[in-house]
C-alpha cells in the first residue's frame, strides 16, 4: 500500500510549496479550514517523506494516538472534530483502523452545522458497514434531518440512507421518505426514489405497498426522477418480468421520445440525448421482451430507430448500439433487426478500438447460440484475438470458443485454453478457465459417455477417468476445482430421484463422492449418505455397484463423527442376503467402533499416494498365465492402447493428460488395484468388486463393445449430436444473415493460394475451431456455406438483372415469405390515423378505390398509346426529364435504332413502349423465370405515381395459353402469348403508408403441358414514391411553421462532400429533392410523397457535421427520408 | 487514486467484510490495473475478491491517477467509461483545473461530488451542469452558515431554514409527455 502512496505523492512535494490547498476554490470555509488543511497537509507531507512501510506505520499510529486524545477531549469543538474526521478518513483509507472515532463521526453528523454534518455523514458511510451496531445510533439523526426544512439536510439524510442503513430500522424512516416522493423539488424526489430503491434491495417486502408510487415516479414530470425510478424497475423486472408487461408501452414511448430528442438539450452528452437513460431503457425492454413475441412486437420500431440514430462515432453511441444489439438478440427475434444487429456486431468486432473489440467479442459470445454463422463470418478476427497481447481480450475469445465447442472442435479449443493457462495469468482466470475445461471436456463429456454408453462402456474408461481425477494436474487449484465440480455435478444428477443411471456411471459417482465429498463444504455429508443409502435400496442397482457404494459410505463414515444413516445402513445390510454386502456392513460396523483405526485406514485423498505397488506384479503371474490359457488377449502397454483408442475415438482423446499419468502410473496393473474397493480392503473383497478379474470381463465385453461402441459405435452417436446442433442452425443460415456470410471472402478456401503462410495457418486453425458450426458438418463446410448463401444474397436482390435458376426462385420465395408478416400487419393498421407510426404498404385492391389506384390493366403496346394515362404522362414528360436529368439513377434510354436492332436479334429482351421510354424509369430487371417464360420488371416514375411494367416473355417455341399474372391482388389475364414474344402489363402503385421498403407478392401461372405457377415478388422502396416539390422560399417558410412532426439528426459528412452545396447536390440527385434555397451554411429542400404529402428539409453544416431537420405532416415520412439521407451520404 | 478505489469498492462492499478485505481489494485492484499497458482495453474481469465473474473493473487512466469503478453486470461498460469522464470533468469544474493535490486534500469534497453522481451504488445524475449547480448551491449555503458562526442564534436558524435557491434546472420538458396508460388509480 505504502508504495502506492509513495508513487502518487512522490511527484507532489515540489508542488506543495506553491499550491496552498486551503486557498483553492474547493477549500471553502473560514479561517479554521486553513489550519485543518495544513494539518492534513503536514500529515501527507510527512508520509511522503517516509521510506518504508514500517515508518509509515509508526507515523500513522502516532497520528492516531493524538487524534484519539483530541476527539475524546470534552473541550474539542465541532469544527476541530470535523477536521479530525478528515484526517481519520485519510488514515482509514491507508488501511489503519480508527474505530475509536466512529462514535464521534455519528455525533458530528448529529450536532454539527451543515458542513460539519456533511463530514460526519461521510465519515459514517465510509467507516461503518451495513450491520455495524453503531449504525442504530444514526437513525435518530436521519429521522430528524428528513424532517428538516433545510433542503441540504434532507438531501444529506437521503444520501446516507441510500448508502448505508440498518435494515431493521427501515420502518422508522419509510413514511418520511414516501412523503418526499411528493416533494416539490425534483432533486429531493430523485433522491427519495433512490433511497426506496435501496430499501427494495435490502428488504423488498417492506416496500411492497408503494409499488404504485414507483409508477407515479415513472411518470414524474421531471425526467431525472423518471430515470431514477428505472433502477427500481430494472431490478423488479429482472426478478419477475411477467408482472410488468403492461408497462412495456410506456417504456417504449419514453425511449421513443428520448431517442427523438424530445428531452431538453441539458440531457445531451456529446449531442446524444440522455445516453444513460437510453441504455437503461434498452435493458428493461430486453428483459420484458424475452421469450414474449407479443411484447417484443411493440419494441421493434423503437429499436430500429435507436439503431439508426446512433450513427455518430462517439464512444457513448457505441454504448447504446451495444445495448440495442443485446436487446435485439434477447427479445423475440425479428429478422430485419437481427440483420442490422449482426452488422453492428461486425462493426464492433472489426473496430481497431480495443474496448469495442472486447464488446464485440462479448456480443458474439452472447449471440453465438442463436446464430453461429456470425462467428463464422468473423472467424479470422477471432483467431487474431486469440493471439492478442491483451489477456482480457484473449480470455473473452476463449469464452466465445467455449460456447461453440462441439464434438469436433473440442480438442483444439481445449488445447487453446491450456495454452492460455500455461501463460500463467492471475489466479481467478485460471480457476474459472479450468472449471470450464473440466466442465467442457472432461466431466461433461464423460458424464455423457457414461450415461449414454452405459454398461457397455469399456471398463478402462471409467477407470482412467477416475485416475485422472485422482492424480490431477500439476496445479493444486485446478485439481480442486475439477473435483469440486465433479462432486457437485454428481450430486445434482442424484438429485433426480427416479432416474436410472448405468451401473458404471453409478460406480464412478459413488467413488467420486466417497473420495471428494469433503471438498464441497456447503453440503452436509449426511445428505450424501442419504442419497447413497437410497441408491443402495434400489433394485436396479447391481450388487457390484452396491459394493462401490458401500466403499463410498465407508469413506464418508470415516470422516463424520456418528451418523444415523450409517447406522441404518449397517443394520439393514447386516441381514442382507448378499454375502458380500453383509461383509461390508460388518467391516463398517467394526471400523465405526474404532474411529482411530478407520481414520488411519482411510486417509483423505490418498487414492493415489498410499499404494505400494508390486511393480512387477509377480503375484499375478499365475493369473495372467491362466488368463492367456483361456484365450484372453495378450497385454498391451498403456501407450499402445492409448494410441489405438486415439485412432478409434476422436472425442475421447486423453492426450493432454497423457504425460501426467504416463509418468506416475507405470503399469496397467494399477488399474485394477486402484479400484475403490480394492484400495483398502483385502483381496478377499476385491474378489467380488467391480474390476477383479477385469481381464476376463474385459475380453468378454470387448467383443460386444467393439460391435456397438467401437470405431463404428461411437461415431453414429457423435453424428447424432452434431446433427441436432446443426438443425436449428440451418434456418438462420438460410434466411437471416446469409447475406453477410458471403462477405467474409478471406475465408474461402480457394483463395488460400494467394495468402501468406501465416494466414494459411490461421485459416486452418479457423477451420478446426469452427468446424461443425455451419449448416453442414465437415471440413469443407465453410466453402459450401459460403457459396450457397452468396447465391442467396444475390438472388434476394430482386432488382439485379440475373438469369434466375429454378433454385433461385425458391430462394426468392423464401425471401418473400420472410416479409409476409410486414404485409400482414397492414389490414390492422388501415384504421389507424394518417399519422400513425406503424407503416406498411396498404394493400391495393380494386374494390377499395380510396386506397390504391389499382388499374392493373392488360394492354398491348398499341392500345397503351390510347390509354388515359398516356396523356397525363406525356403532358408531364418535359418537366420530369429535366428533373431527373442529372440524377445518378441509370436511365435506360437506348436510341430507337438500337432498340430495333436488339429487338430483331434477341426478341426476348423486353423494352419499354416508346411513350414510356421517355419517362424516367429503372432498368429492366429480371424477376424470375422458368423453362417456358421469363418475367421482367421496369419501374417508371411518373409525376404522380409509380408504374410497374411487367413483361412476360414466352421462351418456348409454342404459344402459351391462359397466362394469369397476379400482382398483389389484381389479376391480369393473357389468353395467349405467342412463341418467342413478349407481352406486358402495367400497374400503378401508390404508397399510402410510409415505409422504407415494401414487397409486393406476385405470381404468374400458365398452361403449357400442365398448369404451372411461379411465385415472385417486387421490392418497392420509399424513394420510388418521392418526387421533388417545387416551391418558393416564402411558401417553404409558411409550410414549415404549419407542420408539426419533426425529426432532427446530425450525420457525419465525408471529406469529399465537405461543403453544403456538395451535400445538397448529393441529396438532390439521389433522393430527388427539390432545392428551394441556400443561405450561408443553411439550405432548404422540399419533396413530396405521392400523391401529395410534403416533406421539408432544413440542412445546416457545422464542423464536418450535417444537421438535418425534417418536417412533415406525416409522422413516419421524416424518419424514412432520414434513413435514405443517411444511406446516400454514406455511399457518396 | 486511493480514494476512488476505496470509495467505489466501499459501495460494492458486501455485508460483512473486514477492513482487511477492503484493503486487500484495493491492493489487488491497484496491482491489476497498474500493470496494464496503455493500449489494452479498459475493462478487467472480476477477480475472486470483487465477487467473481459478474463483477468488472472499469478504469480510466489520467496522468498519475486511475479512476476505477467496480460494477456488476447490470451496468453498461462503455456507459461507465463515459461516466468516469463525466466525473473527472465535473471535478475539473468544481475545483477549477483539478490536480491530484485537490483530490488528496479535499477527500470529503470529492466524495460529495461522487455522491451526487452515484448514490447508493446507482447512477443518479449524469448531467454535469446539474451536478455542479447542486454542489455550488450547497457550498454557498454552508459558507453563509459558517460565516454566521458568531451571529445571534435566531439569525442562524433563519439561514438554516432558508430553502435552497431555486435551481434553474432548465428542463424544458416541452414535448415530452410520458403517459402510463395502464396506471391504476391511486387509492
Interface residues (C-beta under 8 A of the other chain):
Chain A: X1 X4 X5 X7 X8 X9 X11 X12 X15 X16 X19 X21 X24 X25 X26 X27 X28 X29 X30 X37 X40 X41 X44 X86 X89 X90 X92 X93 X94 X95 X97 X113 X114 X115 X118 X119 X122 X125 X126 X129 X130 X131 X149 X150 X151 X152 X155 X159 X162 X163 X185 X186 X187 X190 X191 X194 X195 X197 X198 X212 X215 X216 X218 X219 X221 X222 X223 X224 X226 X228 X231 X234 X238 X246 X247 X249 X250 X253 X254 X257 X262 X263 X264 X266 X267 X269 X274 X275 X276 X279 X283 X315 X316 X318 X319 X322 X323 X354 X355 X357 X358 X359 X389 X390 X392 X393 X395 X426 X427 X428 X429 X431 X432
Chain B: X1 X2 X3 X6 X7 X10 X11 X13 X15 X16 X17 X19 X23 X26 X27 X30 X32 X37 X39 X40 X41 X42 X43 X44 X45 X46 X47 X48 X53 X64 X65 X74 X76 X77 X78 X79 X81 X82 X83 X86 X94 X95 X96 X99 X100 X101 X102 X104 X105 X106 X107 X108 X109 X111 X112 X115 X119 X120 X122 X123 X124 X125 X126 X127 X129 X130 X134 X137 X138 X139 X141 X142 X143 X145 X146 X147 X149 X160 X161 X162 X163 X164 X167 X169 X170 X171 X172 X173 X174 X175 X176 X177 X178 X179 X180 X181 X182 X183 X184 X186
